[in-house]
Amino acid sequence: MFIYVNFRDNQNKGLVNKFVEFYIDKAPTIANAVGYIPLPNESKHLNYVHLYQGKVGTVFEGKAEINLTFLLFLGLFQ
């Protein structure tokens, strides 16, 4: 499940930031509980990197990507 975080609201390190940190930490457990397949463990680190670096937007620029693993997808942001 993807969430979209408001850049300014996240930067003040308030409730939005706390929620996103909680979401990143708990997503694998929640995914398993509802029958979804959790993301690889490496994605947690990359999600934190993107969160703290303030990465915003999409890497696809309106174009469809085929045969892209999630880790490759996250790597496009770096």
C-alpha positions in Angstrom: 0.0 0.0 0.0 1.3 3.4 -1.0 0.7 6.6 1.0 1.4 10.1 -0.2 2.8 12.5 2.4 2.5 16.3 2.2 6.1 17.5 2.0 5.6 20.6 4.3 3.6 18.7 6.9 6.3 16.0 7.1 9.2 18.4 7.4 8.1 19.9 10.7 8.6 16.4 12.3 5.2 16.5 13.9 2.3 14.0 13.8 2.6 13.4 10.1 6.2 12.4 10.4 5.5 10.2 13.4 2.7 8.5 11.5 4.9 7.8 8.5 7.6 6.3 10.7 5.0 4.1 12.4 3.7 3.1 9.0 7.1 2.2 7.7 7.8 0.2 10.9 4.5 -1.7 11.1 3.7 -2.1 7.4 5.2 -5.7 7.1 3.3 -6.9 10.1 0.0 -5.3 8.9 0.5 -6.6 5.4 0.9 -10.2 6.7 -2.1 -9.8 9.0 -4.5 -8.9 6.1 -3.0 -11.4 3.7 -0.9 -9.0 1.6 2.7 -9.8 0.7 5.1 -7.5 2.6 7.8 -5.7 0.8 11.4 -6.9 1.1 13.3 -5.8 4.2 15.6 -3.6 2.2 12.6 -1.4 1.3 12.3 -0.3 4.9 15.7 1.3 4.8 15.1 3.0 1.4 11.8 4.3 2.6 13.5 5.9 5.6 16.2 7.4 3.3 13.4 8.9 1.1 11.5 10.2 4.2 14.5 11.9 5.7 15.8 13.3 2.4 12.4 14.8 1.7 12.0 12.9 -1.6 8.8 13.9 -3.3 6.9 13.2 -6.5 7.1 10.3 -8.8 10.0 8.9 -10.8 7.8 7.8 -13.7 6.9 11.2 -15.1 3.6 9.9 -16.5 5.2 6.9 -18.2 4.3 3.2 -17.5 7.2 1.0 -16.4 7.2 -2.8 -17.1 9.1 -5.5 -15.3 10.3 -3.2 -12.5 10.8 -4.8 -9.1 10.0 -2.7 -6.0 13.6 -2.4 -5.0 14.5 -1.1 -8.5 11.5 1.3 -8.2 12.8 2.7 -4.9 16.3 2.9 -6.3 15.1 5.2 -9.1 14.6 7.9 -6.4 18.2 8.0 -5.4 
